Every structure is written in structure tokens, then in C-alpha cells.
């Protein structure tokens, strides 16, 4: 279930990143429009962005789980010293 949420978020965020990157390139190069050259290059850029966002979300998830485990360990150690 969690992996499906990360995939859905990464898919949408990757799609949004394609347009953000396009607007940045258009602003820097003073272009009026960008031609991706077909659907295949567009999908490959979207795929790269998908995996970038997915890996970032996976790293955040692992960091959060590690932090939770560390807090639980510290709480158990505090309880041991209090009793």
C-alpha cells in the first residue's frame, strides 16, 4: 500500500516537474515553446523525473522509519532508567 502511494505521488510529481523544467528552459533560452520531438522523448523525461522523485520519497521513508526506531529505543532506555 505504501509503495503504491509513493508511485502515485512520484508519477504526478514527475509529470509536474516536466513542465517546471520546460518553463525554466524557456525562460533561460527565451523560447516561445518547447518541442519534445514526439511522445517517446516526453515519456523518457517523465520517467527520469518519476524515478528521481520515487528515490527521494523512498529515502525520506527510510529516514523517518529510522528516526521512529531511534525514538522508540531512546524512550525504552529512559523508561528502564526511571524504573
BABAVEX-608172 format. One record per atom (N, C-alpha, C, O): residue in three letters; x, y, z. Coordinates in steps of 0.2 Angstrom, whole numbers, padded with zeros to 4 digits, always signed. Atoms other than C-alpha are relative to their C-alpha. Layout:
# BABAVEX-608172
AlaXYZ/...
# end
This chain:
# BABAVEX-608172
Unk+0004-0006+0000/Unk+0000+0000+0000/Unk+0004+0006+0000/Unk+0003+0011-0004/Unk-0004-0006-0001/Unk+0014+0012+0005/Unk+0004+0001-0007/Unk+0004+0007-0009/Unk-0004-0001+0006/Unk+0024+0009-0011/Unk-0005+0002-0006/Unk-0003+0006-0010/Unk+0005-0003+0005/Unk+0008+0012-0022/Unk-0001+0008+0001/Unk-0002+0011-0004/Unk+0001-0007-0002/Unk+0006+0029-0013/Unk+0006+0004-0003/Unk+0006+0009-0006/Unk-0006-0003+0002/Unk+0024+0033-0017/Unk+0001+0000-0008/Unk+0003+0005-0011/Unk+0000+0000+0007/Unk+0022+0028-0035/Unk-0005+0005-0003/Unk-0003+0008-0008/Unk+0005-0005+0002/Unk+0007+0038-0037/Unk+0002+0007+0001/Unk+0001+0012-0004/Unk-0003-0007-0002/Unk+0015+0054-0029/Unk+0005+0001-0005/Unk+0006+0007-0008/Unk-0006-0001+0005/Unk+0031+0051-0040/Unk-0003+0001-0007/Unk+0000+0005-0011/Unk+0003-0001+0007/Unk+0020+0049-0056/Unk-0002+0007-0001/Unk-0001+0010-0006/Unk+0003-0007+0001/Unk+0011+0066-0053/Unk+0005+0005+0001/Unk+0006+0009-0003/Unk-0005-0005+0000/Unk+0026+0075-0047/Unk+0005+0000-0005/Unk+0008+0005-0007/Unk-0005+0000+0006/Unk+0037+0069-0061/Unk-0003+0003-0006/Unk+0000+0006-0010/Unk+0003-0003+0005/Unk+0024+0075-0073/Unk+0000+0008+0001/Unk+0001+0011-0004/Unk+0000-0007-0001/Unk+0023+0092-0065/Unk+0007+0003-0001/Unk+0008+0008-0003/Unk-0007-0003+0001/Unk+0042+0093-0065/Unk+0002+0001-0007/Unk+0006+0005-0009/Unk-0001+0000+0007/Unk+0042+0090-0084/Unk-0001+0008-0002/Unk+0002+0011-0006/Unk+0002-0007+0002/Unk+0033+0107-0085/Unk+0004+0005+0003/Unk+0005+0010+0000/Unk-0004-0005-0004/Unk+0043+0116-0072/Unk+0007+0000-0004/Unk+0009+0006-0005/Unk-0006+0000+0003/Unk+0059+0111-0081/Unk-0001+0003-0007/Unk+0004+0007-0009/Unk+0002-0003+0007/Unk+0051+0116-0098/Unk+0000+0008+0001/Unk+0003+0011-0003/Unk+0001-0007-0001/Unk+0047+0133-0091/Unk+0007+0003+0002/Unk+0008+0009+0000/Unk-0006-0002-0001/Unk+0064+0135-0084/Unk+0005+0001-0006/Unk+0008+0006-0007/Unk-0003+0000+0007/Unk+0072+0131-0101/Unk-0002+0006-0004/Unk+0002+0009-0007/Unk+0003-0006+0005/Unk+0060+0143-0110/Unk+0002+0007+0003/Unk+0004+0011-0001/Unk-0002-0007-0003/Unk+0065+0157-0098/Unk+0007+0001-0001/Unk+0009+0007-0003/Unk-0007-0001+0001/Unk+0083+0154-0099/Unk+0002+0002-0007/Unk+0006+0006-0009/Unk-0002+0000+0007/Unk+0084+0152-0118/Unk-0004+0005-0004/Unk-0004+0006-0010/Unk+0005-0005+0003/Unk+0070+0165-0122/Unk-0004-0004-0006/Unk-0005-0001-0011/Unk+0004+0004+0005/Unk+0060+0151-0131/Unk-0007+0002+0001/Unk-0010+0004+0006/Unk+0008-0001+0000/Unk+0041+0153-0135/Unk-0003-0007+0002/Unk-0008-0007+0005/Unk+0003+0007-0002/Unk+0038+0134-0134/Unk+0006-0005-0001/Unk+0011-0003-0003/Unk-0005+0005+0000/Unk+0047+0118-0132/Unk-0003-0006-0004/Unk-0009-0008-0003/Unk+0003+0006+0004/Unk+0045+0103-0145/Unk+0005-0006+0003/Unk+0011-0006+0002/Unk-0004+0006-0003/Unk+0050+0087-0136/Unk+0002-0005-0006/Unk+0006-0010-0004/Unk-0002+0005+0005/Unk+0051+0078-0153/Unk-0004-0006+0000/Unk-0002-0011-0003/Unk+0005+0006+0000/Unk+0036+0066-0150/Unk-0001-0002+0007/Unk+0001+0001+0012/Unk+0002+0003-0007/Unk+0029+0056-0136/Unk+0005-0004+0003/Unk+0006-0003+0010/Unk-0005+0004-0003/Unk+0044+0045-0133/Unk+0005+0004+0004/Unk+0006+0002+0010/Unk-0004-0004-0004/Unk+0056+0059-0128/Unk-0004+0003+0007/Unk-0001+0003+0012/Unk+0004-0002-0005/Unk+0042+0066-0117/Unk+0000-0005+0006/Unk+0000-0004+0012/Unk+0001+0006-0005/Unk+0039+0049-0108/Unk+0007-0001+0003/Unk+0007-0003+0009/Unk-0007+0001-0003/Unk+0058+0047-0106/Unk+0002+0005+0005/Unk+0005+0003+0011/Unk-0001-0006-0005/Unk+0059+0064-0097/Unk-0004-0001+0006/Unk-0002-0001+0012/Unk+0005+0001-0005/Unk+0044+0060-0087/Unk+0002-0006+0005/Unk+0002-0006+0011/Unk-0002+0005-0004/Unk+0051+0043-0082/Unk+0006+0001+0004/Unk+0007-0001+0010/Unk-0006-0002-0004/Unk+0068+0050-0076/Unk-0002+0004+0006/Unk+0000+0003+0011/Unk+0003-0004-0005/Unk+0058+0063-0066/Unk-0003-0005+0005/Unk-0003-0004+0011/Unk+0004+0005-0004/Unk+0047+0048-0059/Unk+0005-0003+0005/Unk+0004-0003+0011/Unk-0004+0003-0004/Unk+0062+0039-0053/Unk+0004+0004+0005/Unk+0006+0002+0010/Unk-0004-0005-0004/Unk+0071+0054-0046/Unk-0005+0001+0006/Unk-0003+0001+0012/Unk+0005-0001-0006/Unk+0055+0058-0035/Unk-0001-0006+0004/Unk-0001-0006+0010/Unk+0001+0006-0003/Unk+0052+0040-0031/Unk+0006-0002+0005/Unk+0005-0004+0010/Unk-0006+0001-0005/Unk+0070+0038-0024/Unk+0000+0005+0005/Unk+0002+0003+0011/Unk+0000-0005-0006/Unk+0069+0054-0014/Unk-0006-0002+0005/Unk-0004-0002+0011/Unk+0005+0002-0004/Unk+0052+0048-0007/Unk+0002-0006+0004/Unk+0001-0007+0010/Unk-0002+0006-0003/Unk+0060+0031-0003/Unk+0005+0002+0006/Unk+0005-0001+0011/Unk-0005-0003-0005/Unk+0075+0040+0006/Unk-0004+0003+0006/Unk-0002+0002+0012/Unk+0003-0003-0005/Unk+0063+0050+0016/Unk-0004-0005+0004/Unk-0004-0004+0011/Unk+0003+0005-0004/Unk+0053+0035+0021/Unk+0005-0004+0005/Unk+0003-0005+0010/Unk-0005+0003-0004/Unk+0068+0026+0027/Unk+0003+0004+0005/Unk+0004+0001+0011/Unk-0003-0005-0005/Unk+0075+0041+0036/Unk-0006+0000+0006/Unk-0004+0000+0012/Unk+0005-0001-0005/Unk+0058+0043+0045/Unk-0001-0007+0004/Unk-0002-0006+0010/Unk+0000+0007-0004/Unk+0057+0024+0050/Unk+0006+0000+0004/Unk+0005-0003+0010/Unk-0006+0001-0005/Unk+0075+0025+0057/Unk-0001+0005+0006/Unk+0001+0003+0011/Unk+0001-0005-0006/Unk+0070+0041+0067/Unk-0005-0003+0005/Unk-0004-0002+0011/Unk+0005+0003-0005/Unk+0055+0032+0074/Unk+0003-0005+0004/Unk+0002-0006+0010/Unk-0003+0005-0004/Unk+0065+0017+0079/Unk+0005+0003+0005/Unk+0005+0000+0011/Unk-0004-0003-0005/Unk+0078+0028+0087/Unk-0004+0003+0006/Unk-0001+0003+0011/Unk+0004-0003-0006/Unk+0065+0037+0097/Unk-0003-0005+0004/Unk-0003-0004+0010/Unk+0003+0006-0004/Unk+0057+0021+0102/Unk+0005-0003+0005/Unk+0004-0004+0011/Unk-0006+0002-0004/Unk+0074+0015+0108/Unk+0002+0004+0006/Unk+0003+0002+0011/Unk-0002-0005-0005/Unk+0078+0031+0117/Unk-0006+0000+0006/Unk-0004+0001+0012/Unk+0006+0000-0005/Unk+0060+0030+0126/Unk+0001-0006+0004/Unk+0000-0006+0010/Unk-0001+0006-0004/Unk+0063+0012+0131/Unk+0006+0001+0005/Unk+0006-0002+0010/Unk-0006-0001-0004/Unk+0080+0017+0138/Unk-0001+0004+0006/Unk+0001+0003+0012/Unk+0002-0004-0006/Unk+0073+0031+0148/Unk-0005-0003+0005/Unk-0004-0002+0011/Unk+0005+0004-0005/Unk+0059+0020+0155/Unk+0004-0005+0004/Unk+0002-0006+0010/Unk-0004+0005-0004/Unk+0072+0007+0160/Unk+0004+0004+0006/Unk+0004+0001+0011/Unk-0004-0004-0005/Unk+0082+0021+0170/Unk-0005+0002+0005/Unk-0003+0003+0011/Unk+0005-0003-0005/Unk+0066+0028+0178/Unk-0002-0006+0005/Unk-0004-0004+0010/Unk+0002+0005-0004/Unk+0061+0011+0185/Unk+0005-0003+0004/Unk+0004-0008+0008/
# end
